[in-house]
Amino acid sequence: MSSHPPPSIELEFARRYDQEHARVCGEPRPVGLAARLALWRTVRLVRHALKAAGEPGLILDVACGAGRYWPVLAEHGNRVILASDPSQDMLNHAQTHHPASLLQRVKTLHSSAFDIGLSANAVDSIICMQLFAHVTRSEDRLALLREFHRVSRDSVILATRVEPLFKHLATARGESAASLAIGRVQLEGEFKQAGFEVVSQQDFLPGCGAARVYVLRKPS
């Protein structure tokens, strides 16, 4: 755990975003054909990201929710999986929605993404697929990224939203500027500010949508 507890304002950020995370991640599997196809595509992106990250052996799934991505993380037979979430109820829920053979591979940790509760360089890699995209303020994203930088020895995999190539189409549909995803230059600048370099990036729908999966690495 960090030797310097986060200030009270950061704890407030943690509560606010952890509540949002719990709202959007209540089920281990989405329902409906479109949602299942979206999960299929995202799982492919996660597999590619894990390969780009060097197939880490000890990985922490931050803000894991109901463990939606545990099956793909467990595809690597020698991988040790840690999973943290701010909601103990969510972790308990996850324990009832996966087979015992998978649960034997996962060790859960009740903690906020803003203050994970592990020592520096505790894991090879961190994956955060369900929370980061909902963090709208730069200072809040930096707080998360710096905690990830502290806990991960090597890499971070995260899903986020960037402004689509055809941003004008979103504006034409009547979406407010505040609802648009963050600009790529700003976002990647925040990665650099937190001490990361970009290893790879994959768009959910190249050029047409805002969802993107990044692999970040701490420079040697």
Secondary structure, 3 states (H helix, E strand, C coil): CCCCCCCHHHHHHHHHHHHHHHHHCCCCCCCCHHHHHHHHHHHHHHHHHHHHCCCCCEEEECCCCCCCCHHHHCCCCCCEEEEEECCHHHHHHHHCCCCHHHHCCEEEEECECCECCCCCCCEEEEEECCCHHHCCCHHHHHHHHHHHHHHEEEEEEEEEEECCCCHHHHHHCCCCHHHCCECHHHHHHHHHHCCCEEEEEEECCCCCCCEEEEEEECCC
